[in-house]
């Protein structure tokens, strides 16, 4: 659950942004290192290995050193043991992207449960987890996971030739096929390490938080996660009303609340018109949440050494679970309102052909290759619901939404401006929309 191309800051030139971002990053990390006990972390790791000493690999507070260790939510520290072994410590950052403290224990536990399942039940290459802490109530001072270091570079940081990329795709197709061999009965997230139990989808927008008083301090406690769900439609029927409420109260999309409200209001209505594609029940498959390419680790020969960063993973129905990874998208085409697949997606689809078709006559009973070919509708819907976007991304977001309408073959000839005028008239009687329009003047 790390950064996506949507999460960028607007209204400054690129150089000013880089300087301001680097200063904020260094300030955040210095504060984090003051708040945590690194010695407690290395001692915990040493004890797990029978007393073999270790230390945190040093890095400088400059962009070249920090960026590879940072995600939007996690900081990664490499622990080096005296005998040459290396472990990775995954710690929660403290910034504007950080999820509420009440949510983090559930996210960590679900991630550990996912690694546990993948290592025990499948052949998917993932790191081994040695220890974890769910929250800051431990000697280290923050929630963390201690895990095996996966050697190699992430695919996003490499420049593979077409042949090397084909080699990666062939291996990734085997990962997809392996995940297909292990269905689950519900849509949700693994929630108990060592178990295959499916609980609610661990998503920050799905968290019901209760404000409680603890002496002089007010803190949030998790009251509820809804779910698990029997199909994708029920999931969105729960999620979208929450987003609409957050838009109205100013917690989401504050700079373009009317546009966001209209989009989500229309998408909610669209759920009732969607085909069997989101009503499928019975079998669900584990899906990586943030498959933009840096989750795939490769060696110098482009052999996959591991699939990492399973934070936020959830089980999805086949037609959504086996869409193409973000890493294979042609972003220009994706945001052009067209359905065009990249050459890599087409190649990946061919590698998956023949897997996942049981032969029964059912609209959703297609092979995994066709899940890739027909997957843009799921990808665009997922992007259009709940993403936090900044001003510079609005045009791409609108294009993704208009592309979604093309998928449904509705409002085929309309521009964004024409569609917005239609939606304003359609929902003119909605009191929440009227409130937003008054607020924006």
C-alpha positions, 0 to 999 in steps of 0.5 A, spaced: 500 500 500 505 504 498 505 511 493 501 511 486 502 516 481 496 519 483 499 522 490 503 528 488 503 535 491 501 541 486 502 548 486 509 549 486 514 547 480 518 541 480 524 543 483 521 547 489 517 540 490 523 536 490 526 541 495 520 541 500 519 534 500 526 532 501 526 537 507 519 534 510 522 527 509 528 528 513 524 532 518 519 526 519 525 521 519 529 525 525 523 525 529 521 518 528 528 516 530 527 520 536 521 516 538 523 509 537 528 505 540 533 502 534 537 498 540 530 494 542 529 492 535 536 490 534 536 486 540 529 483 538 532 480 532 539 478 535 535 474 540 531 470 535 537 468 532 540 465 538 544 471 540 548 473 533 549 480 534 546 485 528 546 492 527 542 497 522 545 498 516 547 506 516 544 510 510 545 518 509 539 523 510 539 524 502 534 523 497 539 517 494 539 513 500 532 515 503 528 514 497 529 506 496 527 505 503 521 509 503 514 508 502 508 512 503 506 508 509 512 504 511 520 505 513 524 499 511 531 498 515 536 493 513 539 489 519 545 486 518 548 480 522 555 479 524 555 472 520 552 476 514 545 474 514 540 480 512 533 481 515 528 487 513 525 491 519 518 494 516 516 500 521 510 504 520 511 512 518 508 518 521 506 522 516 499 525 513 499 518 509 499 514 515 493 510 517 489 512 524 493 508 529 487 504 531 487 501 524 494 499 524 494 493 528 489 490 524 493 492 517 499 489 520 496 483 523 493 482 516 499 483 512 503 477 517 497 473 516 497 473 508 505 472 508 503 466 513 498 463 508 502 464 502 508 461 505 505 455 508 499 454 502 502 456 496 508 456 491 508 464 491 515 466 493 514 471 499 519 473 505 519 469 511 516 473 517 520 472 524 517 477 528 512 482 529 508 487 533 502 490 532 502 497 535 507 502 539 506 498 546 512 494 545 520 496 547 521 499 539 516 504 540 512 503 534 508 497 530 513 493 526 515 486 522 521 483 522 522 479 515 527 476 511 530 480 506 529 479 499 535 479 494 535 483 488 532 490 485 524 491 484 522 491 477 520 498 477 527 500 478 530 496 472 530 497 465 528 490 462 529 489 455 523 486 451 526 479 452 527 480 459 520 483 461 517 477 457 521 472 462 518 476 468 511 475 465 512 468 464 514 467 471 508 472 474 503 468 470 505 462 474 504 466 480 497 468 478 496 461 476 498 459 483 493 464 486 488 461 482 489 454 485 487 457 492 480 460 492 476 463 499 469 463 500 468 470 501 471 477 499 475 480 505 482 480 508 486 474 511 486 476 519 489 471 523 496 469 522 496 461 521 489 461 519 485 462 512 480 465 516 477 471 512 475 477 515 473 484 513 476 488 508 482 492 511 481 499 508 482 505 512 475 508 508 472 502 511 474 503 518 469 505 523 472 509 529 470 511 536 473 517 539 474 515 547 477 519 552 483 517 556 484 522 562 486 528 558 487 525 552 482 523 546 484 517 542 480 513 536 479 506 537 476 502 532 469 500 533 468 496 527 470 494 520 464 491 516 464 485 512 466 480 509 462 480 503 459 475 498 460 479 492 464 486 489 457 489 489 455 489 496 462 491 498 461 497 493 454 498 496 458 499 503 464 503 501 461 508 496 456 511 501 461 512 506 465 516 501 459 520 500 459 522 507 466 524 508 466 528 502 460 532 505 463 533 511 470 535 508 474 529 510 475 527 502 476 531 496 475 538 499 478 542 493 473 539 488 467 536 492 462 537 487 465 533 482 467 528 487 460 527 489 457 527 483 462 521 480 461 517 487 453 518 487 453 516 479 457 510 481 453 508 486 447 508 482 451 504 476 452 498 481 444 496 480 446 496 472 452 492 472 452 485 470 454 479 473 461 481 473 460 484 480 455 479 483 459 473 483 459 469 489 462 463 491 470 463 490 475 469 491 482 469 490 488 473 493 489 480 490 495 484 491 493 491 493 499 495 490 501 492 484 505 497 480 511 494 479 516 495 485 512 489 489 516 484 484 523 483 486 528 480 480 535 478 480 540 480 475 538 475 470 530 477 471 528 471 475 523 473 480 526 472 487 520 474 491 513 478 491 513 483 497 509 488 500 502 484 501 499 490 506 492 491 504 491 485 500 484 482 500 480 476 496 477 478 490 472 475 485 476 472 479 474 477 474 477 482 479 483 478 482 486 477 475 486 483 472 493 486 469 498 489 474 498 496 474 506 495 472 503 493 465 499 498 464 500 504 458 498 510 463 497 514 457 492 509 454 489 508 460 487 515 461 485 517 454 478 514 455 480 508 451 480 500 452 486 499 449 491 494 452 498 495 452 503 490 448 505 487 455 498 486 457 496 482 451 502 478 452 500 477 459 493 475 457 496 470 452 500 466 458 494 466 462 490 463 457 487 456 458 487 457 466 481 458 470 475 456 465 471 450 468 466 450 462 460 451 465 455 456 461 456 462 466 457 469 464 463 470 469 466 463 467 472 466 463 479 464 463 484 468 466 487 471 460 480 474 459 480 477 466 486 481 463 483 483 457 476 485 460 479 488 466 479 495 464 472 496 467 474 493 474 481 497 474 477 504 472 472 503 477 477 501 483 481 508 481 474 512 481 472 510 488 476 513 494 482 515 491 485 521 494 487 526 489 490 533 488 489 538 483 494 536 478 491 529 477 484 531 476 484 531 469 487 524 469 481 522 474 476 525 470 478 521 464 478 515 468 471 516 470 469 518 462 473 511 460 469 507 465 462 510 462 465 508 455 466 501 458 458 501 460 457 504 453 453 510 456 453 517 455 458 515 449 459 522 446 459 527 452 465 530 454 466 531 462 463 538 462 457 535 458 456 529 463 457 534 469 451 538 467 447 532 466 449 529 473 447 536 476 440 536 473 440 528 475 441 530 482 438 537 483 434 534 488 439 531 493 440 535 499 447 533 500 449 536 493 445 542 494 449 543 501 456 542 497 454 547 491 452 552 496 459 551 500 463 552 493 459 558 491 
